[in-house]
Amino acid sequence: MDLQTFNQRILPVQGRLFRLAQMFLRNREEAEDAIQDVLLRLWTNRQQLETYQSIDALAVQMTKNLCLDRLKSHRNQKTEGGSDISEVHAKEQSPYAQLESSDSSRLLHQLIGGLPEQYKLVLHLRDVEEYSFEEIEEVTGLTNANIRVILSRARQKLRESYLKASNYENEH
């Protein structure tokens, strides 16, 4: 694989890989470093990439594994970062609405961070990156039925946790 082919096949998925890395690592700089490592590994192994059925799936799998390795090695150094959902519409909202949106976004990020890794991964791939179930199968090695169950449980757990936290905050 030459440089031009590599750029055409790999660079378009770089944004997806970055968002996935940032979801796991919760730190922009760490996510950027992880993506650089993944891209370097892909470039180093560029001659073997043609043997894979889906280079996208390989790249996502490599990113996930690298992020999990980094989390294990930096277990005590968790930092939160990244852009909030609320920043997108901040100019269009009243200060009260901005604060409420920011709090909701922060709570959602916190609750998603508390989900089991497999739930987080499947939820991110399906709802954020909008992967098809077949693509998620390739990335995770799970069956379609398994993915649907995990996704349903992740959403249910997230919904319950969000409502519980929201009601608790409203009562106090």
C-alpha positions as CSV (number, residue, x, y, z in Angstrom):
1,M,0.0,0.0,0.0
2,D,1.5,3.3,-1.0
3,L,1.1,6.7,0.7
4,Q,-1.8,7.9,-1.5
5,T,-3.8,4.7,-1.0
6,F,-3.1,4.8,2.8
7,N,-4.3,8.4,2.9
8,Q,-7.5,7.6,1.0
9,R,-8.4,4.5,3.1
10,I,-7.2,5.4,6.6
11,L,-7.4,9.2,7.0
12,P,-11.2,9.4,6.5
13,V,-11.8,7.3,9.6
14,Q,-9.4,9.3,11.7
15,G,-12.2,11.5,13.2
16,R,-14.2,8.4,14.2
17,L,-11.1,6.9,15.8
18,F,-10.4,10.1,17.7
19,R,-13.9,10.3,19.1
20,L,-13.7,6.7,20.2
21,A,-10.3,7.3,21.8
22,Q,-11.6,10.4,23.6
23,M,-14.6,8.5,24.8
24,F,-12.4,6.0,26.5
25,L,-9.5,8.2,27.7
26,R,-11.6,11.4,28.5
27,N,-8.6,13.5,27.7
28,R,-8.0,15.3,24.3
29,E,-4.2,15.0,24.4
30,E,-4.2,11.4,25.4
31,A,-6.7,10.6,22.6
32,E,-4.5,12.5,20.1
33,D,-1.5,10.5,21.2
34,A,-3.4,7.2,21.0
35,I,-4.6,8.0,17.4
36,Q,-1.0,8.9,16.4
37,D,0.1,5.5,17.7
38,V,-2.7,3.7,15.9
39,L,-1.9,5.5,12.6
40,L,1.8,4.7,13.0
41,R,1.1,1.0,13.6
42,L,-1.2,1.0,10.6
43,W,1.5,2.6,8.5
44,T,4.1,0.2,9.7
45,N,1.9,-2.7,8.8
46,R,0.5,-1.2,5.6
47,Q,1.7,-4.1,3.4
48,Q,-0.6,-6.5,5.4
49,L,-3.7,-4.2,5.5
50,E,-5.0,-5.6,2.2
51,T,-5.5,-9.0,3.7
52,Y,-8.1,-7.6,6.2
53,Q,-11.7,-7.7,5.2
54,S,-12.3,-4.2,6.8
55,I,-9.5,-1.8,7.5
56,D,-12.0,0.4,9.4
57,A,-12.9,-2.4,11.7
58,L,-9.2,-3.2,12.3
59,A,-8.5,0.5,13.0
60,V,-11.3,0.7,15.5
61,Q,-10.3,-2.5,17.2
62,M,-6.7,-1.3,17.4
63,T,-7.9,2.0,18.9
64,K,-10.1,0.3,21.5
65,N,-7.3,-2.0,22.6
66,L,-4.7,0.7,22.8
67,C,-7.0,2.9,24.8
68,L,-7.9,0.1,27.2
69,D,-4.1,-0.6,27.6
70,R,-3.5,3.1,28.4
71,L,-6.4,3.1,30.9
72,K,-4.9,0.1,32.7
73,S,-1.5,1.7,32.8
74,H,-2.8,5.1,33.9
75,R,-5.6,3.8,36.2
76,N,-5.0,6.5,38.9
77,Q,-4.6,9.4,36.5
78,K,-8.1,9.9,35.2
79,T,-8.9,13.3,33.8
80,E,-12.0,14.5,32.1
81,G,-11.9,16.8,29.1
82,G,-13.4,17.3,25.7
83,S,-16.1,19.3,24.3
84,D,-19.5,19.4,25.8
85,I,-22.7,18.8,23.9
86,S,-23.9,22.1,25.4
87,E,-21.2,24.1,23.7
88,V,-22.8,23.6,20.3
89,H,-25.9,25.6,21.1
90,A,-24.6,27.8,23.8
91,K,-25.1,31.1,21.9
92,E,-28.7,30.3,21.2
93,Q,-29.8,29.6,24.8
94,S,-30.5,31.7,27.8
95,P,-27.9,31.5,30.6
96,Y,-30.2,29.3,32.7
97,A,-30.7,27.0,29.7
98,Q,-27.0,26.9,29.1
99,L,-26.3,25.9,32.6
100,E,-29.0,23.2,32.6
101,S,-27.7,21.8,29.3
102,S,-24.1,21.8,30.6
103,D,-25.1,20.0,33.8
104,S,-27.1,17.4,31.8
105,S,-24.2,16.9,29.4
106,R,-21.7,16.5,32.2
107,L,-24.1,14.0,34.0
108,L,-24.5,12.0,30.8
109,H,-20.7,11.9,30.2
110,Q,-20.2,10.8,33.8
111,L,-22.9,8.1,33.6
112,I,-21.6,6.8,30.3
113,G,-18.1,6.7,31.8
114,G,-19.5,4.5,34.6
115,L,-20.9,1.9,32.2
116,P,-19.0,-1.4,31.7
117,E,-16.4,-1.2,28.8
118,Q,-18.4,-3.4,26.5
119,Y,-21.6,-1.4,27.0
120,K,-19.6,1.8,26.4
121,L,-18.0,0.5,23.2
122,V,-21.2,-0.8,21.6
123,L,-23.2,2.3,22.6
124,H,-20.5,4.6,21.2
125,L,-20.2,2.7,17.9
126,R,-23.9,2.5,17.3
127,D,-25.2,5.8,18.7
128,V,-22.3,8.2,18.2
129,E,-20.4,6.7,15.2
130,E,-23.6,5.3,13.7
131,Y,-22.0,2.0,12.7
132,S,-24.3,-0.7,11.4
133,F,-24.8,-3.9,13.4
134,E,-22.6,-5.8,10.9
135,E,-19.8,-3.3,11.3
136,I,-20.0,-3.6,15.1
137,E,-19.9,-7.4,14.7
138,E,-16.6,-7.0,12.8
139,V,-15.1,-4.7,15.3
140,T,-16.1,-6.5,18.5
141,G,-16.5,-10.1,17.4
142,L,-19.9,-10.3,19.0
143,T,-23.0,-11.7,17.4
144,N,-25.7,-9.5,16.1
145,A,-28.1,-10.7,18.8
146,N,-25.5,-10.1,21.5
147,I,-24.9,-6.6,20.2
148,R,-28.6,-5.8,20.3
149,V,-28.9,-7.1,23.9
150,I,-25.8,-5.1,25.1
151,L,-27.1,-2.0,23.4
152,S,-30.5,-2.4,24.9
153,R,-29.1,-3.0,28.4
154,A,-26.6,-0.1,28.0
155,R,-29.4,2.3,27.0
156,Q,-31.7,1.0,29.8
157,K,-29.0,1.4,32.4
158,L,-28.1,4.9,31.2
159,R,-31.8,5.9,31.2
160,E,-32.4,4.6,34.7
161,S,-29.2,6.2,36.1
162,Y,-30.0,9.5,34.4
163,L,-33.6,9.6,35.7
164,K,-32.4,8.6,39.2
165,A,-29.7,11.3,39.2
166,S,-32.0,13.9,37.8
167,N,-34.8,13.2,40.3
168,Y,-32.4,13.2,43.1
169,E,-31.0,16.6,42.1
170,N,-34.5,18.0,41.7
171,E,-35.5,16.8,45.2
172,H,-32.5,18.5,46.9
